[in-house]
Amino acid sequence: MSLSFNYRHLYYFWVVAKEGGISRGAARLGMAVQTVSTQVRDLERAFGCVLLKPAGRGVSLTDAGAEAMRRAEQIFELGEQLPAAVRDMGSVPAVRLAVGISDALSKLAVRRLMEPVLQVPNLRLRCDEGEFEDLLADLALHRLDLVLTDRAAPPNPNLKLYSHSLGSFTIGWYAPRSLYAVGRRAFPRSLAKAPVLLPTKHAAVRARIDQWLERRAIQPRVAGEFEDAALLKAFGAGGMGVFPAAELMHDDLTARYPVKRIGACDGVCEDFFAIGTEKKIMHPLVKQLLSTQPRHGTS
């Protein structure tokens, strides 16, 4: 922390700026005008620039003062929250779980998979989303308790990571209302006529979908490819195209978005894994999450 200026002086400046004048600021602080004025000038000397300028009977902020005011607002807002936050942490022991979520996974599916632990009293959950390799690095550095992803961890002699299956779930094709009729007609041949949205090749399921299409000699009319699974569904639901999704989240998907299932992606499944640093799970929430997962099927 920098000690190049006095935080009490910053507080006096903040009050003066909020009140719009030295006199009004001094009255709010219950201090003499000269004392407040002197301490604001001390702050300006510490910063090496003028923060306040005369404006009628009051003062206004210079450009430097506006920036100082913006930072001071953040500092003192956090200060007001600090006592309650410390009391909360001291009075109620939190059960912490830090989870990394691959951006290739559907957020609806993640929410569904994590349901077993979400009702735990005093849960303090942190979720970080990112690329597969970056999340594994954070896991190895013990910044995360586990990583949820669509593939097992690759062999690496330098990293002791263990992959635990959360299940393998069938894929279905879904269409927004505007494309339901064309998508449903003569399915799956309709995928060569209707606009199709697909995950990018960084998703493990993409290769399986491509093979499924090739076996049926279907050349889809690809209207978009999405690295983020949530964006894929949002654009699909908005009418941009039909799209594949794990049937694990069928109920959540159709309840949240105006989409309908038009057919199955027979034989294609999306895998879900929890990757951790322990072969024998010790974290109680991770153990609970793994022990209550279905291993295969649809919702």
Contacts in CASP RR format, 6 or more apart in sequence:
PFRMAT RR
TARGET T0000
AUTHOR 0000-0000-0000
METHOD contacts of the structure
MODEL  1
MSLSFNYRHLYYFWVVAKEGGISRGAARLGMAVQTVSTQVRDLERAFGCV
LLKPAGRGVSLTDAGAEAMRRAEQIFELGEQLPAAVRDMGSVPAVRLAVG
ISDALSKLAVRRLMEPVLQVPNLRLRCDEGEFEDLLADLALHRLDLVLTD
RAAPPNPNLKLYSHSLGSFTIGWYAPRSLYAVGRRAFPRSLAKAPVLLPT
KHAAVRARIDQWLERRAIQPRVAGEFEDAALLKAFGAGGMGVFPAAELMH
DDLTARYPVKRIGACDGVCEDFFAIGTEKKIMHPLVKQLLSTQPRHGTS
4 46 0 8 1.000
5 43 0 8 1.000
5 46 0 8 1.000
5 47 0 8 1.000
6 39 0 8 1.000
6 42 0 8 1.000
6 43 0 8 1.000
6 46 0 8 1.000
7 75 0 8 1.000
8 39 0 8 1.000
9 39 0 8 1.000
9 40 0 8 1.000
9 42 0 8 1.000
9 43 0 8 1.000
9 46 0 8 1.000
10 43 0 8 1.000
10 68 0 8 1.000
10 72 0 8 1.000
10 75 0 8 1.000
11 72 0 8 1.000
11 76 0 8 1.000
12 29 0 8 1.000
12 31 0 8 1.000
12 36 0 8 1.000
12 39 0 8 1.000
12 40 0 8 1.000
12 43 0 8 1.000
13 40 0 8 1.000
13 43 0 8 1.000
13 51 0 8 1.000
13 52 0 8 1.000
13 68 0 8 1.000
13 69 0 8 1.000
13 72 0 8 1.000
14 69 0 8 1.000
14 72 0 8 1.000
14 73 0 8 1.000
14 76 0 8 1.000
15 25 0 8 1.000
15 28 0 8 1.000
15 29 0 8 1.000
16 22 0 8 1.000
16 24 0 8 1.000
16 25 0 8 1.000
16 26 0 8 1.000
16 36 0 8 1.000
16 40 0 8 1.000
16 52 0 8 1.000
16 59 0 8 1.000
17 51 0 8 1.000
17 52 0 8 1.000
17 59 0 8 1.000
17 61 0 8 1.000
17 65 0 8 1.000
17 69 0 8 1.000
17 72 0 8 1.000
18 25 0 8 1.000
19 25 0 8 1.000
19 27 0 8 1.000
19 28 0 8 1.000
20 58 0 8 1.000
20 59 0 8 1.000
20 60 0 8 1.000
21 57 0 8 1.000
21 58 0 8 1.000
21 59 0 8 1.000
22 33 0 8 1.000
22 36 0 8 1.000
22 37 0 8 1.000
22 40 0 8 1.000
22 58 0 8 1.000
22 59 0 8 1.000
23 33 0 8 1.000
23 58 0 8 1.000
24 58 0 8 1.000
25 36 0 8 1.000
26 32 0 8 1.000
26 33 0 8 1.000
26 35 0 8 1.000
26 36 0 8 1.000
26 37 0 8 1.000
29 36 0 8 1.000
40 51 0 8 1.000
40 52 0 8 1.000
43 51 0 8 1.000
44 50 0 8 1.000
44 51 0 8 1.000
44 52 0 8 1.000
47 64 0 8 1.000
47 68 0 8 1.000
49 62 0 8 1.000
49 64 0 8 1.000
49 65 0 8 1.000
50 62 0 8 1.000
50 64 0 8 1.000
50 65 0 8 1.000
51 61 0 8 1.000
51 62 0 8 1.000
51 64 0 8 1.000
51 65 0 8 1.000
51 68 0 8 1.000
52 59 0 8 1.000
52 60 0 8 1.000
52 61 0 8 1.000
52 62 0 8 1.000
52 65 0 8 1.000
53 59 0 8 1.000
53 60 0 8 1.000
53 61 0 8 1.000
53 62 0 8 1.000
54 60 0 8 1.000
61 69 0 8 1.000
92 122 0 8 1.000
93 122 0 8 1.000
94 122 0 8 1.000
94 123 0 8 1.000
94 124 0 8 1.000
95 120 0 8 1.000
95 121 0 8 1.000
95 122 0 8 1.000
95 123 0 8 1.000
95 124 0 8 1.000
95 284 0 8 1.000
95 285 0 8 1.000
96 124 0 8 1.000
96 125 0 8 1.000
96 126 0 8 1.000
96 145 0 8 1.000
97 117 0 8 1.000
97 123 0 8 1.000
97 124 0 8 1.000
97 125 0 8 1.000
97 126 0 8 1.000
97 145 0 8 1.000
97 283 0 8 1.000
97 285 0 8 1.000
97 286 0 8 1.000
98 126 0 8 1.000
98 128 0 8 1.000
98 143 0 8 1.000
98 144 0 8 1.000
98 145 0 8 1.000
99 114 0 8 1.000
99 125 0 8 1.000
99 126 0 8 1.000
99 127 0 8 1.000
99 128 0 8 1.000
99 144 0 8 1.000
99 145 0 8 1.000
99 146 0 8 1.000
99 147 0 8 1.000
99 148 0 8 1.000
100 127 0 8 1.000
100 128 0 8 1.000
100 129 0 8 1.000
100 130 0 8 1.000
100 135 0 8 1.000
100 138 0 8 1.000
100 139 0 8 1.000
100 144 0 8 1.000
100 146 0 8 1.000
100 147 0 8 1.000
100 148 0 8 1.000
101 107 0 8 1.000
101 110 0 8 1.000
101 127 0 8 1.000
101 128 0 8 1.000
101 129 0 8 1.000
101 130 0 8 1.000
101 135 0 8 1.000
101 147 0 8 1.000
101 148 0 8 1.000
101 149 0 8 1.000
102 129 0 8 1.000
102 130 0 8 1.000
102 131 0 8 1.000
102 132 0 8 1.000
102 135 0 8 1.000
102 147 0 8 1.000
102 148 0 8 1.000
102 149 0 8 1.000
102 150 0 8 1.000
103 129 0 8 1.000
103 130 0 8 1.000
103 131 0 8 1.000
103 227 0 8 1.000
103 228 0 8 1.000
103 229 0 8 1.000
104 132 0 8 1.000
104 149 0 8 1.000
104 150 0 8 1.000
104 199 0 8 1.000
104 202 0 8 1.000
104 203 0 8 1.000
104 204 0 8 1.000
104 227 0 8 1.000
104 229 0 8 1.000
105 148 0 8 1.000
105 149 0 8 1.000
105 150 0 8 1.000
105 229 0 8 1.000
105 272 0 8 1.000
106 229 0 8 1.000
106 230 0 8 1.000
106 233 0 8 1.000
106 245 0 8 1.000
106 246 0 8 1.000
106 249 0 8 1.000
107 229 0 8 1.000
107 230 0 8 1.000
108 233 0 8 1.000
108 249 0 8 1.000
108 252 0 8 1.000
108 253 0 8 1.000
108 256 0 8 1.000
109 169 0 8 1.000
109 229 0 8 1.000
109 246 0 8 1.000
109 248 0 8 1.000
109 249 0 8 1.000
109 272 0 8 1.000
110 148 0 8 1.000
111 252 0 8 1.000
112 248 0 8 1.000
112 249 0 8 1.000
112 252 0 8 1.000
112 299 0 8 1.000
113 148 0 8 1.000
113 166 0 8 1.000
113 248 0 8 1.000
113 272 0 8 1.000
113 289 0 8 1.000
113 293 0 8 1.000
114 148 0 8 1.000
114 289 0 8 1.000
116 288 0 8 1.000
116 289 0 8 1.000
116 292 0 8 1.000
116 293 0 8 1.000
117 123 0 8 1.000
117 125 0 8 1.000
117 285 0 8 1.000
117 288 0 8 1.000
117 289 0 8 1.000
118 125 0 8 1.000
120 285 0 8 1.000
120 288 0 8 1.000
123 285 0 8 1.000
128 135 0 8 1.000
128 138 0 8 1.000
128 144 0 8 1.000
131 202 0 8 1.000
132 149 0 8 1.000
132 151 0 8 1.000
132 202 0 8 1.000
135 144 0 8 1.000
135 147 0 8 1.000
135 149 0 8 1.000
136 147 0 8 1.000
136 153 0 8 1.000
136 159 0 8 1.000
136 161 0 8 1.000
136 275 0 8 1.000
138 144 0 8 1.000
139 146 0 8 1.000
139 147 0 8 1.000
139 161 0 8 1.000
139 275 0 8 1.000
139 276 0 8 1.000
139 277 0 8 1.000
140 159 0 8 1.000
140 161 0 8 1.000
140 277 0 8 1.000
142 277 0 8 1.000
145 276 0 8 1.000
145 283 0 8 1.000
145 285 0 8 1.000
145 286 0 8 1.000
146 274 0 8 1.000
146 275 0 8 1.000
146 276 0 8 1.000
146 283 0 8 1.000
146 286 0 8 1.000
147 274 0 8 1.000
147 275 0 8 1.000
147 276 0 8 1.000
148 166 0 8 1.000
148 272 0 8 1.000
148 273 0 8 1.000
148 274 0 8 1.000
148 275 0 8 1.000
149 272 0 8 1.000
149 273 0 8 1.000
149 275 0 8 1.000
150 203 0 8 1.000
150 204 0 8 1.000
150 205 0 8 1.000
150 270 0 8 1.000
150 271 0 8 1.000
150 272 0 8 1.000
150 273 0 8 1.000
151 204 0 8 1.000
151 271 0 8 1.000
151 273 0 8 1.000
152 163 0 8 1.000
152 273 0 8 1.000
152 275 0 8 1.000
153 159 0 8 1.000
153 161 0 8 1.000
153 162 0 8 1.000
153 163 0 8 1.000
153 273 0 8 1.000
153 275 0 8 1.000
160 277 0 8 1.000
161 275 0 8 1.000
161 276 0 8 1.000
161 277 0 8 1.000
162 275 0 8 1.000
162 276 0 8 1.000
162 277 0 8 1.000
162 278 0 8 1.000
162 279 0 8 1.000
163 273 0 8 1.000
163 274 0 8 1.000
163 275 0 8 1.000
163 276 0 8 1.000
164 273 0 8 1.000
164 274 0 8 1.000
164 275 0 8 1.000
164 276 0 8 1.000
164 281 0 8 1.000
164 290 0 8 1.000
165 271 0 8 1.000
165 272 0 8 1.000
165 273 0 8 1.000
165 295 0 8 1.000
166 272 0 8 1.000
166 273 0 8 1.000
166 274 0 8 1.000
166 290 0 8 1.000
166 293 0 8 1.000
167 271 0 8 1.000
167 272 0 8 1.000
167 293 0 8 1.000
167 294 0 8 1.000
167 295 0 8 1.000
167 296 0 8 1.000
168 269 0 8 1.000
168 270 0 8 1.000
168 271 0 8 1.000
168 272 0 8 1.000
168 295 0 8 1.000
168 296 0 8 1.000
168 297 0 8 1.000
169 246 0 8 1.000
169 247 0 8 1.000
169 248 0 8 1.000
169 269 0 8 1.000
169 270 0 8 1.000
169 272 0 8 1.000
169 296 0 8 1.000
169 297 0 8 1.000
169 298 0 8 1.000
170 246 0 8 1.000
170 247 0 8 1.000
170 264 0 8 1.000
170 265 0 8 1.000
170 267 0 8 1.000
170 268 0 8 1.000
170 269 0 8 1.000
170 297 0 8 1.000
170 298 0 8 1.000
171 205 0 8 1.000
171 208 0 8 1.000
171 209 0 8 1.000
171 244 0 8 1.000
171 245 0 8 1.000
171 246 0 8 1.000
171 247 0 8 1.000
171 264 0 8 1.000
171 265 0 8 1.000
171 268 0 8 1.000
171 269 0 8 1.000
171 270 0 8 1.000
172 244 0 8 1.000
172 245 0 8 1.000
172 246 0 8 1.000
172 247 0 8 1.000
172 261 0 8 1.000
172 263 0 8 1.000
172 264 0 8 1.000
172 265 0 8 1.000
173 183 0 8 1.000
173 187 0 8 1.000
173 188 0 8 1.000
173 191 0 8 1.000
173 242 0 8 1.000
173 243 0 8 1.000
173 244 0 8 1.000
173 261 0 8 1.000
173 262 0 8 1.000
173 263 0 8 1.000
173 264 0 8 1.000
173 265 0 8 1.000
174 236 0 8 1.000
174 242 0 8 1.000
174 243 0 8 1.000
174 244 0 8 1.000
174 245 0 8 1.000
174 253 0 8 1.000
174 254 0 8 1.000
174 259 0 8 1.000
174 260 0 8 1.000
174 261 0 8 1.000
174 262 0 8 1.000
175 183 0 8 1.000
175 184 0 8 1.000
175 194 0 8 1.000
175 241 0 8 1.000
175 242 0 8 1.000
175 243 0 8 1.000
175 259 0 8 1.000
175 260 0 8 1.000
175 262 0 8 1.000
176 236 0 8 1.000
176 237 0 8 1.000
176 238 0 8 1.000
176 239 0 8 1.000
176 240 0 8 1.000
176 241 0 8 1.000
176 242 0 8 1.000
176 257 0 8 1.000
176 258 0 8 1.000
176 259 0 8 1.000
177 258 0 8 1.000
177 259 0 8 1.000
177 260 0 8 1.000
178 239 0 8 1.000
179 194 0 8 1.000
179 195 0 8 1.000
179 239 0 8 1.000
179 241 0 8 1.000
179 242 0 8 1.000
180 260 0 8 1.000
180 262 0 8 1.000
182 190 0 8 1.000
182 193 0 8 1.000
182 194 0 8 1.000
183 190 0 8 1.000
183 191 0 8 1.000
183 193 0 8 1.000
183 194 0 8 1.000
183 242 0 8 1.000
183 262 0 8 1.000
184 190 0 8 1.000
184 262 0 8 1.000
184 263 0 8 1.000
187 262 0 8 1.000
187 263 0 8 1.000
188 216 0 8 1.000
188 218 0 8 1.000
188 263 0 8 1.000
189 218 0 8 1.000
190 262 0 8 1.000
191 213 0 8 1.000
191 218 0 8 1.000
191 220 0 8 1.000
191 221 0 8 1.000
191 242 0 8 1.000
192 218 0 8 1.000
192 219 0 8 1.000
192 220 0 8 1.000
192 221 0 8 1.000
193 221 0 8 1.000
194 221 0 8 1.000
194 241 0 8 1.000
194 242 0 8 1.000
195 221 0 8 1.000
195 222 0 8 1.000
195 223 0 8 1.000
195 240 0 8 1.000
195 241 0 8 1.000
195 242 0 8 1.000
196 220 0 8 1.000
196 221 0 8 1.000
196 222 0 8 1.000
196 223 0 8 1.000
196 224 0 8 1.000
196 241 0 8 1.000
196 242 0 8 1.000
196 243 0 8 1.000
197 222 0 8 1.000
197 223 0 8 1.000
197 224 0 8 1.000
197 225 0 8 1.000
197 226 0 8 1.000
197 232 0 8 1.000
197 235 0 8 1.000
197 236 0 8 1.000
197 240 0 8 1.000
197 241 0 8 1.000
197 242 0 8 1.000
197 243 0 8 1.000
198 206 0 8 1.000
198 209 0 8 1.000
198 220 0 8 1.000
198 222 0 8 1.000
198 224 0 8 1.000
198 225 0 8 1.000
198 226 0 8 1.000
198 232 0 8 1.000
198 243 0 8 1.000
198 244 0 8 1.000
199 205 0 8 1.000
199 206 0 8 1.000
199 209 0 8 1.000
199 225 0 8 1.000
199 226 0 8 1.000
199 227 0 8 1.000
199 229 0 8 1.000
199 232 0 8 1.000
199 244 0 8 1.000
200 206 0 8 1.000
200 225 0 8 1.000
200 226 0 8 1.000
200 227 0 8 1.000
201 207 0 8 1.000
202 227 0 8 1.000
203 227 0 8 1.000
203 229 0 8 1.000
204 270 0 8 1.000
204 271 0 8 1.000
205 244 0 8 1.000
205 268 0 8 1.000
205 269 0 8 1.000
205 270 0 8 1.000
205 271 0 8 1.000
208 268 0 8 1.000
208 269 0 8 1.000
209 244 0 8 1.000
209 265 0 8 1.000
209 268 0 8 1.000
212 265 0 8 1.000
212 266 0 8 1.000
212 267 0 8 1.000
212 268 0 8 1.000
213 219 0 8 1.000
213 220 0 8 1.000
223 240 0 8 1.000
223 241 0 8 1.000
224 235 0 8 1.000
224 240 0 8 1.000
226 232 0 8 1.000
226 235 0 8 1.000
232 243 0 8 1.000
233 243 0 8 1.000
233 245 0 8 1.000
233 253 0 8 1.000
233 257 0 8 1.000
234 257 0 8 1.000
235 241 0 8 1.000
236 242 0 8 1.000
236 243 0 8 1.000
236 259 0 8 1.000
237 257 0 8 1.000
237 258 0 8 1.000
237 259 0 8 1.000
238 257 0 8 1.000
238 258 0 8 1.000
242 262 0 8 1.000
244 265 0 8 1.000
244 268 0 8 1.000
245 253 0 8 1.000
246 270 0 8 1.000
247 261 0 8 1.000
247 297 0 8 1.000
247 298 0 8 1.000
247 299 0 8 1.000
248 270 0 8 1.000
248 297 0 8 1.000
248 298 0 8 1.000
248 299 0 8 1.000
249 299 0 8 1.000
250 261 0 8 1.000
250 298 0 8 1.000
250 299 0 8 1.000
251 299 0 8 1.000
252 299 0 8 1.000
253 259 0 8 1.000
254 260 0 8 1.000
254 261 0 8 1.000
269 296 0 8 1.000
274 286 0 8 1.000
274 289 0 8 1.000
274 290 0 8 1.000
276 286 0 8 1.000
281 287 0 8 1.000
281 290 0 8 1.000
END
